[in-house]
Amino acid sequence: MRPHDFKKGDLVWWTMESGKPLPFENGVLFLGIVTRVSDTREGVEVYWFNNNLFKVINCEGLMKVTAEKNI
C-alpha cells in the first residue's frame, strides 16, 4: 500500500515541503506531471515542464494542482 495519494498523470507543484508552490524563474512556479509512482516507497517520478527534466522526488515535497488557487 502506498503512503500517499499521487497517481500517474497528476499535475503537481514542487513545494520543497514549504506548504506553498516554489517559484522557478521570474515568479513562474515549478509545475510538473507525475509519470511513475512507487508502490512501496513515498517517491514519484515527475516531469517538470519548467526545465524539461524528469526527477524522482519524495511526495512530501509535492502538492497536487487543484481547481482552486493554491497560493
C-alpha positions in Angstrom: 0.0 0.0 0.0 1.3 3.5 -0.9 1.6 6.1 1.9 0.4 8.9 -0.5 -2.4 9.5 -2.9 -0.4 10.6 -6.0 -1.3 8.9 -9.3 0.3 8.8 -12.7 -1.0 11.9 -14.6 -1.5 14.1 -11.6 -0.3 17.7 -12.1 1.8 18.9 -9.1 3.6 21.9 -7.7 7.1 21.5 -6.2 7.0 22.9 -2.6 10.2 21.6 -1.0 8.0 20.9 2.0 7.2 24.6 2.4 3.5 24.2 2.0 3.3 26.5 -1.0 4.5 26.2 -4.6 8.1 27.0 -5.3 9.0 29.7 -7.8 11.3 28.8 -10.7 12.3 31.9 -12.8 10.5 35.3 -13.0 7.9 34.1 -10.4 6.7 31.2 -12.6 6.0 28.2 -10.4 7.5 24.7 -10.7 4.8 22.7 -12.4 5.1 19.0 -13.3 3.2 15.9 -14.1 3.6 12.5 -12.3 5.0 9.9 -14.7 5.6 7.0 -12.4 4.6 6.1 -8.9 6.4 3.7 -6.5 4.1 1.1 -4.9 6.5 0.5 -1.9 8.1 3.9 -1.2 6.9 7.5 -0.9 8.6 8.7 -4.1 7.2 9.5 -7.6 8.9 10.4 -10.8 7.9 13.9 -12.1 8.4 15.5 -15.5 9.0 19.2 -14.8 7.6 21.5 -17.6 9.8 24.4 -16.5 13.1 22.8 -17.3 12.1 19.7 -19.3 13.6 17.3 -16.7 12.5 14.0 -15.1 13.2 13.8 -11.4 12.4 11.2 -8.7 11.1 13.1 -5.7 9.7 12.4 -2.2 6.0 13.0 -2.1 6.3 15.3 1.0 7.8 17.9 -1.4 4.8 18.0 -3.7 1.3 19.5 -3.8 -1.4 18.5 -6.2 -2.7 21.2 -8.6 -6.3 21.8 -7.8 -9.1 23.8 -9.4 -8.9 26.3 -6.5 -5.9 28.6 -6.5 -3.2 27.0 -4.2 -1.3 30.2 -3.5 
